[in-house]
Structures are given as C-alpha cells and as structure tokens.
Amino acid sequence: MTVSITRPDNLSSDALNANLRLKDILKTLPKDCFQKDMKKAWTAVIINILMVGLGYAGIAIAPWFLLPIAWIFTGTALTGFFVIGHDCGHRSFAKRRWVNDLVGHLFMLPLLYPFHSWRVLHDKHHTHTNKMDVDNAWQPFRPELYAALPRFLQYGYQGLRGRLWWIGSIIHWAGIHFNPAKVDAKDQNKVRLSVTVVVVFAAIAFPLMMFTLGFGGVIKFWLMPWLVYHFWMSTFTLVHHTAPDIDFQEPEQWDAARAQLSGTVHCDYPMWVEGLCHHINVHVPHHLSTAIPSYNLRQAHQSLRQNWGDYLYECRFSWSLMKTITDKCHLYDPQNCYQSFREYHRQTRS
C-alpha cells in the first residue's frame, strides 16, 4: 500500500494484453460474488438505519463542542444510505426492479437526490469510465476549454480541482440531476418522477423542520450532516479514478478493460468509514461488474489481487493523498495524463 496516490510499487509497467476483454477478467471471479443475498442486504439496511438514528440522537444530546463529531458520524452514516440507493440503481440490491426503485427512492430522499436521474447519469459513467469528453465523473478540462473560460470561471474550476474539491458533489448534484434534458428522451419521464418525489418531500420536510426545530435546528440536524455526506461523495468519487498517472483516454483509443481494471482506484479508508459506507471504496470489482452487491466487493477484490494484482491501483486515504491529487491533477494532458494549473500558466507565459 502507498500513502499517497503515486504509482504503486506493485503496479506492473507492462501494458495489459490488447486483446483482453472485461469478460476475461470477470471469468476469474468466484461466481458467488455475483449472488444477491437478501439477508445480508436487509441486514445492512437495518444496521444503517440504526446508525443514522444513533447519529441524530448524538446530535440531539451532544454539547456544542462535541457536535462536529456527531455531524461527521451522522453524515458518514447518511453516505451509507446513498450506497444502498447506489446498489438499487445498479439492480444489485434486490431481484425485483420495483423493490430496487422503491428502496432507492426512499434512501436517497433524505439527501434530496432524484433516484432515476442519478441512476441514468451514473450508468453513463460506468459505460464510459475515463473516456475523454464522454465520462461525467471528475473529467478534467482540456487546456483549450479552460483557456476559453471567463476569468471567474477559471478561478471556480481551480477551486474545484484544488482545495475546494469537497464541494464538487454539491455542484454536480445541483447542476445536472434536476434537469431531465440531461438524459435521453426515453428516460426523461422517470427523471421527472424522481425530481417530483424529491420536490414534494422537500416541500413537506423543510417547513416541518422549520416549525419544530427552527432555522438553527435545520442547520444543526440537516445541513451539517448533509455537508459531511457531500464531503465523502466528493472525496470518494474523485479518488476512484484520479491519480497523476491514471489517464483519461481519447474515445478512439479507449479500452474498457484497461479503464475499469487499471484506471479505477482501490482506496482504504478508516474501518469505521468503510463499515458505515458499505465498502463502496473497494471500487475495482464494482467497475468490472455493477452486478456485484456491495457486501461481496471485498471477496471479489481478494480474487482480483490473486489473479490481476500487478494491474491494481491501491492506496490509503490520507490528507497527503488529497494534497497530491489537488496539487497535480487539474487539466488533461494526452502525454502525461494531467497538467497542473501551475505548469499550464507557466507555459502560457513563456
């Protein structure tokens, strides 16, 4: 394991076989990795609800100086809600589609996430992982696009790719998930349904919270845990495919096996984060097949280590990891994967 996300010592310098296909990798995984276990799925649901309840109880009784701890715990547990909805979106939670849709909507509601909108757009990320101009998850700007932006938007982009990465999930949520035009026509009615569900929920929940808790209570019980949730969402999704030597590939050069196996990062977080978030950062097997339920990801990853260990990108979460990413991984560079803002501006001045 490495502390920061530089190229791991155990990552082979040899390129993957050009003829390798995803199905060849999937054949090496144990078949039971793909099996849904309703007992495990619903146990995770019950435990997650209890943890969120425990978090809110902590917020209710904690003295002011312990509130940040209660907010962090509750927001992390709410991230677990999102992961349950995430499994539902990939149809890996339940065997029946209507159960996946119902549970997915219910667990994303407290986060104000329109389920179908997220599901459809997230599927695009899985289909086109690390494909330049197509992938929709933390894709770096091309230098010419960045140069054409007004100065204030350049500063905004610098912040998002820099020390303000943790608000990226909020901008992504607000910017695309409430707009049916962002998806194909065949999916727009489903997106409208999910947006309507969220709007109706918010129209009921927020006045009720204001009436019972007051403005300060809304901040204390809803906003602060919600911000922690978005911190983890921004961090998880950024780390999943970002490193100074993990490239976004041009569409004509893109290779699915390479993008999903060696372009996806496995990151170890503290065990309390892993447990509350259902091990979603065991991310390589999830990108190889979204049919693998979250409770089987570690089993699948152990198999990958045995059979494909030379091609796995692994790291451990730390602040130095985030510093490396936010200092270097800014603009697209076809030769060097990324170019930092400092390098770009030095070149443009010379």
C-alpha positions in Angstrom: 0.0 0.0 0.0 1.1 3.6 -0.7 0.2 6.5 1.5 -0.3 8.9 -1.4 -1.6 8.1 -4.8 1.6 8.0 -6.7 2.2 4.9 -8.9 2.2 1.9 -6.5 5.3 -0.3 -6.4 3.3 -3.4 -7.2 1.7 -2.0 -10.4 3.2 -3.7 -13.4 4.8 -1.4 -16.0 3.7 -3.9 -18.7 0.5 -2.9 -20.6 -2.5 -5.1 -20.4 -2.9 -7.5 -23.3 -4.5 -5.6 -26.1 -6.9 -8.5 -26.7 -8.0 -8.6 -23.1 -11.8 -8.1 -22.6 -13.8 -7.4 -19.4 -15.4 -10.8 -19.7 -12.0 -12.5 -19.5 -11.4 -10.8 -16.1 -14.9 -11.5 -14.9 -14.5 -15.2 -15.6 -11.7 -15.3 -12.9 -14.0 -14.1 -10.2 -15.9 -16.6 -8.0 -19.4 -17.0 -9.1 -20.9 -16.4 -5.7 -19.6 -12.8 -5.8 -22.5 -12.0 -8.1 -25.1 -13.7 -6.0 -27.7 -11.5 -4.2 -28.2 -12.4 -0.5 -31.4 -10.8 0.8 -30.4 -11.5 4.4 -27.2 -9.5 4.0 -28.9 -6.8 2.0 -31.7 -6.2 4.5 -29.4 -6.6 7.5 -27.3 -3.7 6.0 -30.4 -1.6 5.7 -31.4 -2.2 9.3 -28.0 -1.5 10.7 -27.6 1.6 8.5 -31.0 3.0 9.8 -29.9 2.3 13.4 -26.5 4.1 12.8 -28.3 7.1 11.3 -30.7 7.1 14.3 -27.8 6.9 16.6 -26.1 9.8 14.9 -29.2 12.0 15.2 -29.6 11.0 18.9 -26.0 12.1 19.3 -26.7 15.4 17.7 -29.7 15.9 19.9 -27.8 15.4 23.2 -24.2 16.4 22.4 -22.8 19.6 24.0 -21.8 22.1 21.4 -18.1 21.1 21.4 -19.0 17.5 20.5 -21.4 18.4 17.7 -18.7 18.2 15.0 -18.1 14.5 15.9 -21.8 13.8 15.9 -22.1 15.6 12.5 -19.3 13.6 11.0 -20.7 10.3 12.2 -24.2 11.1 11.0 -23.1 12.4 7.7 -21.0 9.3 7.1 -23.9 7.1 8.0 -26.1 9.0 5.6 -23.5 8.3 2.9 -24.3 4.6 3.7 -27.9 5.5 2.7 -26.6 6.7 -0.6 -24.7 3.5 -1.1 -27.8 1.4 -0.5 -29.5 3.5 -3.1 -26.5 3.1 -5.3 -26.9 -0.7 -5.2 -30.6 -0.3 -6.0 -29.6 1.9 -9.0 -27.4 -0.9 -10.3 -30.1 -3.5 -9.6 -27.7 -5.3 -7.3 -29.8 -4.9 -4.1 -33.0 -6.9 -4.9 -34.1 -9.3 -7.6 -37.2 -7.3 -8.3 -36.9 -4.0 -10.1 -39.8 -2.3 -8.3 -38.1 -3.1 -5.0 -34.8 -1.6 -6.2 -36.7 1.5 -7.4 -38.7 1.9 -4.1 -35.8 1.4 -1.8 -33.6 3.6 -4.0 -36.0 6.5 -3.8 -36.6 6.1 -0.1 -32.9 6.0 0.9 -31.9 8.9 -1.4 -34.8 11.1 -0.3 -33.1 12.4 2.9 -30.2 13.5 0.7 -32.6 15.2 -1.8 -31.2 13.0 -4.6 -33.5 12.2 -7.5 -33.0 8.4 -7.8 -33.6 7.8 -11.5 -31.7 10.9 -12.6 -28.7 9.8 -10.6 -29.1 6.2 -11.8 -29.2 7.0 -15.6 -26.3 9.5 -15.4 -24.2 7.2 -13.2 -24.7 4.3 -15.7 -23.1 6.6 -18.3 -20.0 6.9 -16.1 -19.7 3.1 -15.8 -20.2 2.6 -19.6 -17.6 5.3 -20.5 -15.2 5.3 -17.5 -12.2 7.6 -18.1 -13.3 8.3 -21.7 -12.5 11.9 -22.6 -15.4 14.1 -23.5 -17.9 11.3 -22.5 -17.3 10.3 -18.9 -19.2 12.6 -16.5 -17.3 12.0 -13.2 -14.5 14.4 -12.5 -13.4 14.6 -16.1 -10.5 17.1 -16.4 -11.0 20.1 -18.7 -9.0 20.2 -21.9 -6.5 23.2 -21.7 -8.2 24.9 -24.6 -11.6 24.7 -22.9 -10.1 26.1 -19.7 -8.4 28.9 -21.6 -11.7 29.9 -23.2 -13.5 30.3 -19.9 -14.0 33.8 -18.3 -11.6 34.5 -15.6 -14.1 34.0 -12.8 -15.0 30.5 -14.1 -11.3 29.7 -14.3 -11.0 30.6 -10.6 -14.0 28.5 -9.9 -12.6 25.5 -11.7 -9.3 25.9 -10.0 -11.1 25.8 -6.6 -13.0 22.6 -7.5 -9.8 20.8 -8.7 -7.9 22.2 -5.8 -8.7 22.7 -2.1 -12.4 23.1 -2.6 -12.8 19.6 -4.1 -15.2 18.7 -1.3 -18.0 20.9 -2.7 -17.8 19.3 -6.1 -20.5 16.8 -5.3 -22.9 19.6 -4.4 -22.3 21.4 -7.7 -22.7 18.1 -9.6 -26.0 17.3 -7.7 -27.5 20.8 -8.2 -26.2 21.3 -11.8 -27.4 18.1 -13.6 -29.6 15.9 -11.5 -32.7 18.1 -11.6 -32.7 18.6 -15.4 -34.5 15.9 -17.5 -32.8 17.3 -20.6 -29.5 15.8 -19.4 -30.7 12.3 -20.2 -32.1 10.6 -23.3 -35.7 11.1 -24.2 -36.7 7.5 -23.2 -35.6 8.2 -19.6 -36.9 11.7 -19.1 -40.3 10.7 -17.6 -38.6 8.6 -15.0 -36.3 11.5 -14.2 -39.3 13.8 -13.9 -40.9 11.3 -11.5 -37.8 11.2 -9.2 -37.4 15.0 -9.3 -41.1 15.4 -8.4 -40.7 13.0 -5.5 -37.8 15.0 -4.1 -39.5 18.3 -4.5 -42.7 17.1 -2.8 -40.6 15.6 0.0 -38.6 18.8 0.5 -41.9 20.9 0.4 -43.2 18.9 3.3 -40.0 18.1 5.3 -38.4 21.6 5.4 -41.4 23.6 6.6 -42.0 20.8 9.2 -38.4 21.1 10.3 -38.6 24.9 10.4 -41.7 24.7 12.5 -40.4 22.1 15.0 -36.7 22.9 15.1 -36.3 26.4 13.9 -33.7 27.7 11.5 -30.9 26.8 13.8 -32.3 23.3 14.1 -32.4 22.8 10.4 -28.7 23.7 10.2 -27.9 21.5 13.1 -29.8 18.4 12.2 -30.0 18.5 8.4 -27.5 20.9 6.8 -24.3 19.9 8.7 -24.7 16.1 8.2 -25.7 16.8 4.6 -22.4 18.7 4.0 -20.4 15.8 5.6 -22.2 13.4 3.2 -21.2 15.6 0.2 -17.6 15.8 1.5 -17.4 12.0 1.3 -19.2 11.8 -2.0 -16.8 14.4 -3.5 -13.8 12.6 -2.0 -14.8 9.1 -2.9 -15.7 9.9 -6.5 -12.6 12.0 -7.0 -10.2 9.3 -5.7 -12.0 6.5 -7.6 -10.4 7.4 -10.9 -7.8 10.2 -10.2 -4.1 9.9 -9.9 -1.2 11.7 -11.6 -0.6 8.7 -13.9 -4.1 7.5 -14.4 -5.2 8.9 -17.7 -8.5 9.9 -19.4 -8.2 8.3 -22.9 -9.4 9.7 -26.2 -12.5 7.9 -27.4 -10.8 6.3 -30.3 -8.1 4.9 -28.0 -10.3 3.9 -25.1 -10.1 0.4 -23.8 -12.8 -0.9 -21.4 -10.6 -3.5 -19.6 -7.8 -1.0 -19.1 -10.1 1.7 -17.9 -12.1 -0.4 -15.4 -9.2 -2.6 -14.1 -6.2 -0.2 -14.0 -8.0 3.1 -14.3 -10.0 2.5 -11.2 -8.5 3.1 -7.7 -9.0 0.9 -4.7 -8.6 3.1 -1.6 -8.6 2.0 2.0 -10.3 4.3 4.4 -10.6 4.0 8.2 -12.7 0.9 9.1 -15.5 3.0 10.6 -15.9 4.8 7.3 -15.7 1.5 5.4 -18.3 -0.1 7.5 -20.8 2.9 7.5 -20.4 3.3 3.7 -20.7 -0.5 2.9 -17.2 -0.8 1.5 -18.0 1.1 -1.7 -14.4 2.2 -2.0 -13.4 -1.4 -2.8 -14.1 0.0 -6.2 -12.3 -2.0 -8.8 -14.7 -5.1 -8.8 -17.6 -2.7 -8.8 -16.4 -1.2 -12.1 -15.7 -4.5 -13.6 -19.3 -5.5 -12.9 -22.0 -3.4 -11.3 -23.9 -6.7 -10.7 -21.7 -7.4 -7.7 -23.5 -6.3 -4.5 -21.6 -4.1 -2.1 -21.3 -6.9 0.6 -19.4 -9.1 -1.9 -16.9 -6.4 -3.1 -14.1 -7.5 -0.7 -14.4 -11.1 -1.7 -14.2 -10.1 -5.3 -11.2 -7.8 -4.7 -9.3 -10.6 -3.0 -9.8 -12.7 -6.1 -8.5 -9.8 -8.3 -5.5 -9.5 -6.1 -4.7 -13.1 -6.7 -5.2 -13.1 -10.4 -4.6 -9.5 -11.5 -2.6 -7.9 -8.7 0.0 -6.5 -11.0 -2.6 -4.3 -12.6 -4.4 -3.0 -9.5 -4.1 0.6 -8.3 -4.3 0.7 -4.5 -3.7 3.4 -2.0 -4.7 4.5 1.5 -6.7 7.6 2.3 -4.8 10.5 3.9 -4.5 14.2 3.6 -1.3 13.8 1.7 -3.2 11.7 -0.8 -5.7 14.6 -1.3 -2.9 17.1 -1.5 -1.2 15.1 -4.3 -4.5 14.9 -6.3 -5.5 18.5 -5.7 -1.9 19.9 -6.5 -1.3 17.9 -9.7 -4.5 16.5 -11.3 -6.0 19.6 -13.0 -6.0 19.7 -16.8 -6.0 16.9 -19.4 -2.6 16.1 -21.0 -2.6 13.3 -23.5 1.1 12.5 -22.9 1.4 13.0 -19.2 -2.2 12.3 -18.1 -2.5 15.5 -16.2 -1.1 19.0 -16.2 -1.3 21.2 -13.1 -2.6 24.8 -13.2 0.9 26.0 -12.3 2.5 24.1 -15.2 -0.1 25.4 -17.6 0.2 29.0 -16.6 4.0 28.8 -16.7 3.9 27.5 -20.3 1.4 30.1 -21.4 3.5 32.9 -20.0 6.7 31.7 -21.7 
